[in-house]
Amino acid sequence: MQNESYNVVGVMSGTSLDGVDLAHINFTIKEGKWTFEIHESETVAYSEEWISKLKIAVDFSETELTELNEEYTSLLSKIISNFISKNKIENLDAVCSHGHTILHQPQKGITLQIGNLPKIANLIHQNVVCDFRVQDVKMGGQGAPLVPIGDRILFSNFDYCLNLGGFSNVSFEENNNRIAFDISPVNTVLNFYAEKLGFKYDDGGKIAKSGFVKNELFTDLNNFGYYKKKYPKSLGFEFVKTEMLPLIETYSISEKDKLRTFVEHVAFQISLALPKKQGALLVTGGGAYNDFLLERMKFYLPEIIIKIPDTKTIEFKEALIFALLGVLKIRNEVNVLASVTGAIKDHSSGNIYRI
């Protein structure tokens, strides 16, 4: 007999390096319908030292990556333990953790999320479900995106679910299949140029709004081969570092104009990614606060109703859904969709470490 309710903590660290998102969540399933409630939630920022380390880790040797994984698992354990202790959370069924992506090259059979070592369960004294991507890559999938099954289960009243984080990704139903894919880089690039101007991010897109679109750069950005690929497809930080930023840097234009042009690029690519230009679009992730980006999206998608949810859902949707993936794994139910990742079949992915 399966449980009808689950008390879990979801943990997520994204490519934009904002920090570690943690959310205490209760899930209930009745007559096949899932509901959820997000209780305590928090984003724990990385130190400058850790931000620097995670930014350059894509170039680490195998030995350096092994050492980093050990260190990061210890760091993540402390963050999780502090969150549980501070909020006096008891009787957890599991902590469901994504870890932090360092390498994602599914075409080479490679994906690495650090912070998923077995020792994490003993360090936090909780059952842990984690490492959701590796199995899918072994089964010929992209290992990403994994959020769409949560979109289907928890947010089925929306035609499209769009996340604006380090990258933009979208999911929707097509011919009774859930379709999802990464669209383009977003905050990985926008934050890079905001930092050059002395800001952690471009608050509300105000800096970008003050710049001008440079049409030649706009055209070059839209000509990347990735945009011509059919889904399933996904992006990693390697693409930003080795292709996207080097292209932008060939242009001798102001940082403001780079931001303005890139916002236009992001909005344009989102408009191309939606097969039907009508319906309700749920927007979450840090980019949901970028008013100027939303304004440009509305320009390209005038018949789409853009819905911004409550703050907890905006900021912790990925932690919420990785919590759900963990619960589905505990129940031995499908938590990764082949229609999304391109794997040979739907499957129940992740490792369970019990104390």
C-alpha positions, 0 to 999 in steps of 0.5 A: 500500500503506497502512502497518500502523503509525503513530507520532503525537502527539495534541494536544487542548485541551478546554473545561474549560481544564485545559490542552493534552493531548499523547500519543505513540501508536503505532497498529497495524492488522492484518486490519482491527483497530486496536490502540494503545499510549500512550507519553509523555503530559502535560497542559501547564497554561495560564497564568492570562493564557491562561485568562482570554483563552480564557474571554472569547474568545467575545465577541471581534471578528473582528480580535481572533479573528484575532490570538488565532489567530496567538498561540495557534498560536505558543503551541501550537507551542512546547508541542508542540515542547517535548513532542517534544524533552523525550521525544526522540520521533523519526520521527513520521508526524504531529502530529494536533491538535484545537486549542482551540474558541472558537466552536461554533454549527453551526446558523449554520454556524460553528465555530472551533478556534484553533491550526490555522493552516498555519504550525504545521507549519513551526513544529514541523517536523512534518507536521500533521493538524488542523482536523477540525470545519470540513468537517463543519459545511460539510456540514450537520453539527454538527461534533461530537462527533468522538470516536465513530468512535474509540469504535467502532474502539478501544473496541467491547467497551463498550456505551457510551462516556461522556466527562466533561469540560467537557461530557458526551458519549456514544456507542453502537451503535444499528441498526448506526449509531454514535450520539453526542451531547453530554448536558450541561455538566459541568466547565464549570459545576462548576469555575466554582463550585469556583473561587468557593470558592477551588478549581480544581475540586471534588476527588472531588466532596467539596464538592458532597456536602456541599451539598443538592439544591434541587428548584426549581433541579433542575427548572429545569435539566432543563427546558432546551430542549436536553434535549428535542432529538433527536440529532444535537446538540452544545453549546458554551461559549456555552450555559453562558455565556448560558443555564446560568450565568445561570439558576443565578445567579438562585438565592440559594443557597450555592455548595455547594448549586449544586454539589450540585444540578448534580451531581444534574442531570448524573447524571440527564441521563446516565441519560436519555441511555442508551437501555438501562439495562444493559451496560458503560459506559466513563467517561473525562475529568476527571469520572471522578475525581469519585467523588460524580458516579459515585455519583449515576450509579450511583443512577440506573443501578443495572444499568449496570456503570461501568468506569474505565480506566487513568489514561492512557486516562482523561486522554488518551482525546480526544488518543488519538482525535484522533490516530486521526482524523489517521491515518485522514485520512492514509489517506484513510479515513472519520473522521467519521460522518454518523449522529453529526453529521448531515452529508450523508454520512460523510467524511474530515475535516481539513487536512494540512500537510506540511513 
